[in-house]
Amino acid sequence: MNPTAHHDKKIADMHFASVYPHYVAKVEKKGRTIDELHRVIAWLTGFSEKDLKRLVESQATFAEFFGEATLNPHADLITGSICGYRIEEITVPLTRQVRYLDKLVDELAKGRKMEKILREP
């Protein structure tokens, strides 16, 4: 699948606060914790829990969310498919970053070990 410009804009304009509760529900349903979710998000973005709370409350879009993030230098080690897209083939940086986050949340929910999720060499 190739994302379209419309798809990329839709992702950029989506509010992190509208997706965050789905991330929480997904991981909790599979027996993982909010603390683990926050650890994964912090690894990818550098955000503290205070930062996440502020971004949720301010209704930050994903464009704003990742605009403030300090992306982990190992984020490019996140590969594979998510939502029908091969992450390494996504050319729009913001869309790729959002899919990185989706992939990490998915791996957490599937029970993958934290050290594997965080991809520290």
C-alpha positions, 0 to 999 in steps of 0.5 A: 500500500502507498499512502496518499497525500490525503492520508498523510494530511489526515494523520498530521491533523489527527489529535494525539488525545483522540488516539491515546485512550485507544493505546491505553485500552489496547495495552491494558486489555493485553495485560500491560500497564500504562507505565509500560506504554509511557516508557515506550512513548518516552523511548521514541519521543523523549516525552515525560509523563508530564509532557504527555499529559500536557499534549493530551490536554492541549489537543496536540495534533500528531504534527505538533506532537512529533514536532516537539519530540526528540526522536530516538536515534534508533527509531529507524530500527523499527521495521515491519508492517502496521496498518497495511504499510511497511514502515521502512517504505513510508517516505513522509517522515511524520507518517513514518513517525506515527507508524513507529509509535503504532508499531511499538504499541502493537508490540507492547500489546502482543507481549513482546519483551520490553528490551526487544521493543526498545531496540537498544543495540 
